[in-house]
Amino acid sequence: MSIPTGFDELIHPATRLSVVALLATTEWADFAFIRDSLSLSDSALSKQLHTLEEAGYLEIHKEGGGRKRRTRLRLTERGRTAFEGHVAALQAIVESARRTVTTSPATAAGDISTTAATGMAQQQQHRAEAGR
């Protein structure tokens, strides 16, 4: 199976995918909200955000200073498009697997195995009833 169009290696790692998925639901989000929602340390989240920002997927806006500093994040249009394409690619992979499972000879063999197992169980039940 080939990788579908839109699959994004940059977004795919679980932490970045989680960050982008959260940001896709809103216009702006606070750094602390993302950090707490994903149970990440400041440094772990910062590293992922830096990677996404370098790719042009994320915009970071810092306000204030000192202890009152507030960091807000949002997906750029490029980031939203990449996320939507990645989600579509993942859905295509799942659908392809479902089609393969429902049409493959292995599935038919699985059905035969299930039928055979049911028949054996019925035979055992008949023997047990006959032995009473």
N, CA and C atoms as a LAMMPS dump frame, in Angstrom:
ITEM: TIMESTEP
0
ITEM: NUMBER OF ATOMS
396
ITEM: BOX BOUNDS ff ff ff
-5.0000000000000000e+02 5.0000000000000000e+02
-5.0000000000000000e+02 5.0000000000000000e+02
-5.0000000000000000e+02 5.0000000000000000e+02
ITEM: ATOMS id mol type element x y z
1 1 1 N 0.843 -1.178 0
2 1 2 C 0 0 0
3 1 3 C 0.89 1.243 0
4 2 1 N 0.596 2.154 -0.852
5 2 2 C 1.373 3.39 -0.898
6 2 3 C 0.799 4.393 0.104
7 3 1 N 1.635 5.331 0.479
8 3 2 C 1.206 6.36 1.42
9 3 3 C 0.322 7.351 0.671
10 4 1 N -0.872 7.628 1.198
11 4 2 C -1.789 8.536 0.503
12 4 3 C -1.26 9.97 0.446
13 5 1 N -1.705 10.676 -0.557
14 5 2 C -1.386 12.095 -0.688
15 5 3 C -1.893 12.821 0.546
16 6 1 N -1.092 13.725 1.063
17 6 2 C -1.499 14.51 2.222
18 6 3 C -0.908 14.02 3.526
19 7 1 N -0.393 12.782 3.539
20 7 2 C 0.224 12.264 4.764
21 7 3 C 1.417 13.147 5.084
22 8 1 N 1.492 13.648 6.305
23 8 2 C 2.51 14.616 6.673
24 8 3 C 3.4 14.06 7.777
25 9 1 N 4.633 13.72 7.424
26 9 2 C 5.593 13.151 8.383
27 9 3 C 5.892 14.118 9.519
28 10 1 N 5.826 15.405 9.254
29 10 2 C 6.12 16.398 10.288
30 10 3 C 5.022 16.413 11.358
31 11 1 N 3.787 16.305 10.954
32 11 2 C 2.658 16.335 11.883
33 11 3 C 2.45 14.976 12.555
34 12 1 N 2.811 13.905 11.913
35 12 2 C 2.433 12.564 12.351
36 12 3 C 2.86 12.15 13.761
37 13 1 N 4.044 12.499 14.259
38 13 2 C 4.382 12.072 15.627
39 13 3 C 3.28 12.499 16.609
40 14 1 N 2.978 11.629 17.546
41 14 2 C 1.814 11.797 18.425
42 14 3 C 1.734 13.158 19.104
43 15 1 N 2.844 13.656 19.625
44 15 2 C 2.8 14.937 20.34
45 15 3 C 2.456 16.072 19.393
46 16 1 N 3.102 16.122 18.234
47 16 2 C 2.802 17.21 17.288
48 16 3 C 1.384 17.07 16.74
49 17 1 N 0.963 15.858 16.485
50 17 2 C -0.407 15.64 16.007
51 17 3 C -1.407 16.131 17.051
52 18 1 N -1.145 15.865 18.322
53 18 2 C -2.025 16.321 19.398
54 18 3 C -2.051 17.841 19.491
55 19 1 N -0.891 18.471 19.37
56 19 2 C -0.813 19.936 19.397
57 19 3 C -1.621 20.519 18.25
58 20 1 N -1.394 20.025 17.057
59 20 2 C -2.07 20.567 15.876
60 20 3 C -3.576 20.307 15.956
61 21 1 N -3.968 19.143 16.449
62 21 2 C -5.396 18.839 16.584
63 21 3 C -6.07 19.811 17.554
64 22 1 N -5.418 20.105 18.668
65 22 2 C -5.982 21.082 19.611
66 22 3 C -6.087 22.462 18.97
67 23 1 N -5.042 22.876 18.289
68 23 2 C -5.046 24.206 17.676
69 23 3 C -6.036 24.307 16.522
70 24 1 N -6.331 23.187 15.884
71 24 2 C -7.274 23.206 14.761
72 24 3 C -8.698 23.502 15.223
73 25 1 N -8.955 23.369 16.521
74 25 2 C -10.306 23.596 17.031
75 25 3 C -10.557 25.037 17.446
76 26 1 N -9.54 25.89 17.347
77 26 2 C -9.681 27.257 17.82
78 26 3 C -8.864 28.213 16.964
79 27 1 N -9.074 29.484 17.161
80 27 2 C -8.276 30.478 16.449
81 27 3 C -6.936 30.668 17.153
82 28 1 N -6.966 30.916 18.468
83 28 2 C -5.76 31.084 19.275
84 28 3 C -5.89 30.227 20.53
85 29 1 N -4.752 29.763 21.056
86 29 2 C -4.743 29.013 22.316
87 29 3 C -3.526 29.437 23.127
88 30 1 N -3.686 29.451 24.426
89 30 2 C -2.574 29.781 25.315
90 30 3 C -1.628 28.596 25.436
91 31 1 N -0.349 28.919 25.551
92 31 2 C 0.691 27.913 25.749
93 31 3 C 0.323 27.007 26.926
94 32 1 N -0.093 27.611 28.038
95 32 2 C -0.413 26.834 29.243
96 32 3 C -1.558 25.862 29
97 33 1 N -2.546 26.264 28.215
98 33 2 C -3.671 25.375 27.904
99 33 3 C -3.19 24.148 27.133
100 34 1 N -2.378 24.358 26.123
101 34 2 C -1.852 23.24 25.327
102 34 3 C -0.984 22.351 26.223
103 35 1 N -0.087 22.968 26.978
104 35 2 C 0.811 22.22 27.87
105 35 3 C 0.02 21.349 28.841
106 36 1 N -0.96 21.939 29.501
107 36 2 C -1.741 21.208 30.494
108 36 3 C -2.645 20.162 29.855
109 37 1 N -3.228 20.474 28.721
110 37 2 C -4.11 19.524 28.028
111 37 3 C -3.367 18.269 27.603
112 38 1 N -2.099 18.435 27.229
113 38 2 C -1.316 17.307 26.734
114 38 3 C -0.365 16.733 27.788
115 39 1 N -0.403 17.305 28.989
116 39 2 C 0.462 16.859 30.091
117 39 3 C 1.934 16.841 29.678
118 40 1 N 2.377 17.962 29.121
119 40 2 C 3.764 18.098 28.688
120 40 3 C 4.497 19.096 29.569
121 41 1 N 5.802 18.969 29.617
122 41 2 C 6.611 19.982 30.288
123 41 3 C 6.733 21.183 29.352
124 42 1 N 7.108 22.326 29.917
125 42 2 C 7.309 23.512 29.092
126 42 3 C 8.336 23.254 27.998
127 43 1 N 9.451 22.599 28.373
128 43 2 C 10.517 22.388 27.392
129 43 3 C 10.102 21.412 26.297
130 44 1 N 9.365 20.358 26.647
131 44 2 C 8.918 19.391 25.627
132 44 3 C 7.961 20.049 24.644
133 45 1 N 7.032 20.849 25.168
134 45 2 C 6.096 21.537 24.283
135 45 3 C 6.82 22.573 23.433
136 46 1 N 7.728 23.325 24.034
137 46 2 C 8.469 24.345 23.285
138 46 3 C 9.217 23.744 22.104
139 47 1 N 9.806 22.585 22.316
140 47 2 C 10.541 21.918 21.231
141 47 3 C 9.614 21.574 20.067
142 48 1 N 8.441 21.059 20.374
143 48 2 C 7.486 20.703 19.321
144 48 3 C 6.957 21.947 18.613
145 49 1 N 6.707 22.976 19.387
146 49 2 C 6.218 24.225 18.794
147 49 3 C 7.253 24.844 17.866
148 50 1 N 8.504 24.786 18.263
149 50 2 C 9.591 25.317 17.433
150 50 3 C 9.63 24.586 16.082
151 51 1 N 9.499 23.269 16.113
152 51 2 C 9.51 22.477 14.874
153 51 3 C 8.346 22.882 13.976
154 52 1 N 7.165 23.03 14.562
155 52 2 C 5.984 23.409 13.783
156 52 3 C 6.098 24.842 13.255
157 53 1 N 6.677 25.721 14.054
158 53 2 C 6.856 27.103 13.616
159 53 3 C 7.849 27.188 12.46
160 54 1 N 8.949 26.447 12.545
161 54 2 C 9.941 26.45 11.462
162 54 3 C 9.345 25.975 10.142
163 55 1 N 8.388 25.049 10.214
164 55 2 C 7.739 24.537 9.01
165 55 3 C 6.679 25.493 8.476
166 56 1 N 6.4 26.55 9.229
167 56 2 C 5.381 27.5 8.791
168 56 3 C 3.974 27.064 9.142
169 57 1 N 3.842 26.1 10.043
170 57 2 C 2.529 25.573 10.422
171 57 3 C 1.927 26.311 11.614
172 58 1 N 2.747 27.077 12.304
173 58 2 C 2.331 27.649 13.572
174 58 3 C 2.818 29.08 13.691
175 59 1 N 1.992 29.922 14.29
176 59 2 C 2.381 31.286 14.611
177 59 3 C 2.398 31.408 16.128
178 60 1 N 3.466 31.987 16.668
179 60 2 C 3.6 32.182 18.109
180 60 3 C 3.617 33.678 18.384
181 61 1 N 2.768 34.101 19.309
182 61 2 C 2.672 35.509 19.667
183 61 3 C 2.907 35.63 21.168
184 62 1 N 3.912 36.424 21.551
185 62 2 C 4.241 36.62 22.967
186 62 3 C 3.853 38.024 23.374
187 63 1 N 3.172 38.115 24.52
188 63 2 C 2.716 39.403 25.046
189 63 3 C 3.281 39.601 26.444
190 64 1 N 3.466 40.846 26.827
191 64 2 C 3.892 41.162 28.182
192 64 3 C 5.331 40.767 28.439
193 65 1 N 5.689 40.76 29.719
194 65 2 C 7.048 40.412 30.087
195 65 3 C 7.109 39.889 31.505
196 66 1 N 8.23 39.317 31.842
197 66 2 C 8.431 38.783 33.189
198 66 3 C 7.437 37.693 33.514
199 67 1 N 6.908 37.745 34.744
200 67 2 C 5.951 36.725 35.195
201 67 3 C 4.585 36.881 34.529
202 68 1 N 4.354 38.013 33.906
203 68 2 C 3.07 38.28 33.239
204 68 3 C 3.112 37.943 31.751
205 69 1 N 4.194 37.328 31.324
206 69 2 C 4.331 37.001 29.903
207 69 3 C 3.286 35.958 29.516
208 70 1 N 2.681 36.182 28.377
209 70 2 C 1.647 35.28 27.871
210 70 3 C 2.033 34.872 26.452
211 71 1 N 2.048 33.568 26.219
212 71 2 C 2.365 33.051 24.891
213 71 3 C 1.102 32.446 24.299
214 72 1 N 0.759 32.932 23.129
215 72 2 C -0.432 32.432 22.423
216 72 3 C 0.006 31.81 21.113
217 73 1 N -0.742 30.818 20.688
218 73 2 C -0.396 30.05 19.497
219 73 3 C -1.6 29.925 18.578
220 74 1 N -1.295 29.803 17.305
221 74 2 C -2.359 29.477 16.354
222 74 3 C -1.754 28.795 15.138
223 75 1 N -2.581 28.015 14.483
224 75 2 C -2.16 27.402 13.227
225 75 3 C -2.215 28.451 12.131
226 76 1 N -1.257 28.402 11.26
227 76 2 C -1.307 29.246 10.063
228 76 3 C -2.225 28.541 9.062
229 77 1 N -2.525 29.219 7.995
230 77 2 C -3.342 28.594 6.939
231 77 3 C -2.629 27.349 6.408
232 78 1 N -1.326 27.464 6.26
233 78 2 C -0.529 26.314 5.812
234 78 3 C -0.645 25.15 6.798
235 79 1 N -0.613 25.458 8.089
236 79 2 C -0.74 24.432 9.119
237 79 3 C -2.101 23.76 9.098
238 80 1 N -3.144 24.558 8.936
239 80 2 C -4.507 23.99 8.87
240 80 3 C -4.656 23.085 7.645
241 81 1 N -4.132 23.541 6.531
242 81 2 C -4.215 22.739 5.306
243 81 3 C -3.447 21.434 5.468
244 82 1 N -2.266 21.499 6.069
245 82 2 C -1.46 20.291 6.295
246 82 3 C -2.186 19.331 7.228
247 83 1 N -2.791 19.85 8.297
248 83 2 C -3.517 19.006 9.241
249 83 3 C -4.707 18.336 8.568
250 84 1 N -5.485 19.097 7.822
251 84 2 C -6.644 18.532 7.129
252 84 3 C -6.217 17.458 6.133
253 85 1 N -5.123 17.704 5.422
254 85 2 C -4.609 16.703 4.487
255 85 3 C -4.132 15.457 5.201
256 86 1 N -3.495 15.635 6.351
257 86 2 C -2.994 14.493 7.116
258 86 3 C -4.149 13.654 7.65
259 87 1 N -5.169 14.306 8.167
260 87 2 C -6.35 13.589 8.669
261 87 3 C -7.012 12.812 7.524
262 88 1 N -7.127 13.434 6.372
263 88 2 C -7.724 12.747 5.214
264 88 3 C -6.877 11.539 4.807
265 89 1 N -5.56 11.681 4.86
266 89 2 C -4.673 10.563 4.519
267 89 3 C -4.822 9.425 5.516
268 90 1 N -4.924 9.746 6.803
269 90 2 C -5.121 8.707 7.816
270 90 3 C -6.456 7.994 7.614
271 91 1 N -7.491 8.752 7.286
272 91 2 C -8.79 8.139 7.016
273 91 3 C -8.721 7.228 5.796
274 92 1 N -7.98 7.622 4.783
275 92 2 C -7.818 6.792 3.585
276 92 3 C -7.098 5.491 3.925
277 93 1 N -6.104 5.563 4.785
278 93 2 C -5.379 4.351 5.203
279 93 3 C -6.324 3.396 5.925
280 94 1 N -7.13 3.926 6.838
281 94 2 C -8.07 3.094 7.59
282 94 3 C -9.109 2.48 6.652
283 95 1 N -9.643 3.278 5.759
284 95 2 C -10.646 2.761 4.816
285 95 3 C -10.056 1.684 3.91
286 96 1 N -8.846 1.881 3.456
287 96 2 C -8.185 0.888 2.615
288 96 3 C -8.014 -0.421 3.375
289 97 1 N -7.645 -0.335 4.63
290 97 2 C -7.487 -1.544 5.444
291 97 3 C -8.828 -2.236 5.639
292 98 1 N -9.876 -1.471 5.858
293 98 2 C -11.217 -2.063 6.022
294 98 3 C -11.656 -2.783 4.756
295 99 1 N -11.41 -2.16 3.611
296 99 2 C -11.785 -2.801 2.344
297 99 3 C -10.99 -4.082 2.138
298 100 1 N -9.723 -4.06 2.491
299 100 2 C -8.873 -5.235 2.34
300 100 3 C -9.363 -6.373 3.226
301 101 1 N -9.723 -6.064 4.459
302 101 2 C -10.178 -7.093 5.402
303 101 3 C -11.485 -7.712 4.939
304 102 1 N -12.4 -6.93 4.421
305 102 2 C -13.7 -7.464 4.031
306 102 3 C -13.671 -8.211 2.708
307 103 1 N -12.608 -8.054 1.927
308 103 2 C -12.566 -8.715 0.619
309 103 3 C -11.446 -9.735 0.482
310 104 1 N -10.617 -9.901 1.505
311 104 2 C -9.462 -10.777 1.361
312 104 3 C -9.815 -12.243 1.588
313 105 1 N -9.064 -13.157 0.957
314 105 2 C -9.268 -14.584 1.177
315 105 3 C -9.045 -14.974 2.64
316 106 1 N -8.187 -14.265 3.336
317 106 2 C -7.929 -14.573 4.744
318 106 3 C -9.203 -14.394 5.559
319 107 1 N -10.016 -13.398 5.192
320 107 2 C -11.267 -13.189 5.908
321 107 3 C -12.199 -14.366 5.67
322 108 1 N -12.261 -14.822 4.435
323 108 2 C -13.106 -15.978 4.142
324 108 3 C -12.642 -17.183 4.943
325 109 1 N -11.329 -17.377 5.034
326 109 2 C -10.796 -18.479 5.826
327 109 3 C -11.172 -18.301 7.287
328 110 1 N -11.155 -17.079 7.766
329 110 2 C -11.567 -16.8 9.138
330 110 3 C -13.018 -17.158 9.353
331 111 1 N -13.865 -16.878 8.351
332 111 2 C -15.277 -17.239 8.45
333 111 3 C -15.434 -18.748 8.501
334 112 1 N -14.642 -19.458 7.693
335 112 2 C -14.7 -20.92 7.702
336 112 3 C -14.265 -21.451 9.064
337 113 1 N -13.214 -20.882 9.631
338 113 2 C -12.749 -21.301 10.95
339 113 3 C -13.824 -21.08 11.994
340 114 1 N -14.517 -19.973 11.913
341 114 2 C -15.584 -19.686 12.861
342 114 3 C -16.71 -20.695 12.699
343 115 1 N -17.06 -21.002 11.457
344 115 2 C -18.112 -21.973 11.194
345 115 3 C -17.709 -23.352 11.72
346 116 1 N -16.455 -23.728 11.494
347 116 2 C -15.965 -25.019 11.979
348 116 3 C -15.992 -25.065 13.505
349 117 1 N -15.594 -24.016 14.139
350 117 2 C -15.59 -23.965 15.603
351 117 3 C -17.01 -24.069 16.145
352 118 1 N -17.963 -23.407 15.483
353 118 2 C -19.356 -23.485 15.908
354 118 3 C -19.866 -24.911 15.759
355 119 1 N -19.521 -25.554 14.646
356 119 2 C -19.938 -26.951 14.423
357 119 3 C -19.359 -27.879 15.475
358 120 1 N -18.102 -27.693 15.833
359 120 2 C -17.483 -28.533 16.858
360 120 3 C -18.159 -28.324 18.205
361 121 1 N -18.495 -27.102 18.529
362 121 2 C -19.171 -26.822 19.797
363 121 3 C -20.536 -27.494 19.83
364 122 1 N -21.247 -27.477 18.704
365 122 2 C -22.555 -28.131 18.641
366 122 3 C -22.416 -29.643 18.805
367 123 1 N -21.369 -30.232 18.195
368 123 2 C -21.142 -31.677 18.337
369 123 3 C -20.857 -32.035 19.783
370 124 1 N -20.064 -31.229 20.46
371 124 2 C -19.76 -31.495 21.866
372 124 3 C -21.013 -31.393 22.714
373 125 1 N -21.877 -30.436 22.403
374 125 2 C -23.109 -30.294 23.153
375 125 3 C -24.007 -31.503 22.942
376 126 1 N -24.093 -32.031 21.707
377 126 2 C -24.912 -33.21 21.412
378 126 3 C -24.383 -34.422 22.155
379 127 1 N -23.053 -34.586 22.187
380 127 2 C -22.459 -35.712 22.897
381 127 3 C -22.781 -35.639 24.378
382 128 1 N -22.675 -34.426 24.929
383 128 2 C -22.954 -34.26 26.35
384 128 3 C -24.411 -34.574 26.66
385 129 1 N -25.317 -34.175 25.771
386 129 2 C -26.729 -34.46 25.976
387 129 3 C -27.015 -35.95 25.829
388 130 1 N -26.341 -36.606 24.897
389 130 2 C -26.542 -38.048 24.677
390 130 3 C -26.001 -38.854 25.856
391 131 1 N -24.988 -38.38 26.519
392 131 2 C -24.384 -39.087 27.644
393 131 3 C -25.178 -38.967 28.929
394 132 1 N -26.181 -38.173 28.982
395 132 2 C -26.979 -37.978 30.2
396 132 3 C -27.845 -39.129 30.498
